[in-house]
Amino acid sequence: MERARRSFTEEYKREAAGLVVSSGRSIGSVAKELGLRDSVLRRWVDKLRREPASAAWRPTTQATPMSADQASELALLRQENERLRMERDILKNCPASWRACAG
């Protein structure tokens, strides 16, 4: 049986490779999460590291610094996100009878 060859946009390749570089996770774990082969993602990461200023990997928009309001809102959202993750993990680990009451 022949598999259809998938194609990815340059933006997707850049973001996938950037995820490996910025997160510090292994290529294998990110590739598994994204449903890619290790060798494909490794090639994209190598290209990103080799040619950071090339047109293929250059971001399309200019980065602008965050205002103080945006920075404080981001900090609050990160705190809330952490709290929600903790609540989710607690509910995952509690008995099924308690989950029915908590929902």
C-alpha positions in Angstrom: 0.0 0.0 0.0 1.4 3.4 -1.0 1.2 6.3 1.4 0.4 9.8 0.1 3.3 12.2 0.6 2.4 15.1 2.9 3.5 18.6 2.3 4.0 21.3 4.9 4.1 25.1 4.6 7.3 27.0 5.4 5.5 28.6 8.4 4.6 25.2 9.8 8.2 23.9 9.4 9.6 27.0 11.1 7.2 26.7 14.0 7.8 23.0 14.5 11.6 23.5 14.4 11.2 26.6 16.7 9.3 24.4 19.2 12.3 22.1 19.5 14.8 24.9 19.8 12.8 27.1 22.2 11.4 24.3 24.5 14.6 22.4 24.9 12.7 19.1 24.3 14.1 16.3 22.2 13.4 16.1 18.5 11.9 12.7 19.0 9.4 13.8 21.6 8.3 16.8 19.5 8.1 14.8 16.4 5.9 12.2 18.1 3.6 14.9 19.4 3.3 16.4 15.9 3.0 13.1 14.1 6.2 13.5 12.2 9.2 11.3 11.6 12.3 12.3 13.6 14.4 12.6 10.4 12.0 15.2 8.9 11.9 17.4 12.0 15.7 17.0 12.5 16.2 18.4 8.9 13.9 21.4 9.7 15.8 22.1 12.9 19.2 21.8 11.2 18.0 24.3 8.6 16.7 26.7 11.2 20.0 26.6 13.1 22.2 26.8 10.0 20.3 29.7 8.2 18.6 31.8 10.9 18.7 34.9 8.6 17.6 33.3 5.4 14.4 34.4 3.8 12.8 30.9 4.3 13.0 31.2 8.1 12.6 34.9 8.6 9.4 35.9 10.5 6.9 37.8 8.4 6.2 40.5 11.0 8.4 42.6 13.2 8.4 41.9 16.9 7.2 44.8 19.0 8.0 45.2 22.7 5.2 44.5 25.1 3.6 47.4 27.0 3.4 47.2 30.8 -0.3 46.4 30.6 0.3 43.5 28.2 3.1 42.2 30.4 1.0 42.2 33.5 -2.0 40.6 31.7 0.4 37.9 30.4 1.7 37.3 33.9 -1.9 37.0 35.3 -2.9 34.6 32.5 0.2 32.4 33.1 -0.7 32.2 36.8 -4.3 31.3 36.0 -3.2 28.7 33.5 -0.9 27.1 36.1 -3.8 27.0 38.6 -6.1 25.4 36.1 -3.5 22.8 35.2 -3.1 22.0 38.9 -6.9 21.7 39.3 -7.2 19.5 36.2 -4.4 17.2 37.5 -6.1 16.9 40.9 -9.4 16.0 39.3 -7.6 13.4 37.1 -6.2 11.6 40.1 -9.3 11.7 42.3 -11.8 8.8 42.5 -14.6 8.7 39.9 -17.3 9.3 42.5 -15.7 12.6 43.5 -15.5 13.7 39.8 -19.2 13.4 39.4 -19.8 15.9 42.3 -17.0 18.3 41.1 -18.4 18.6 37.6 
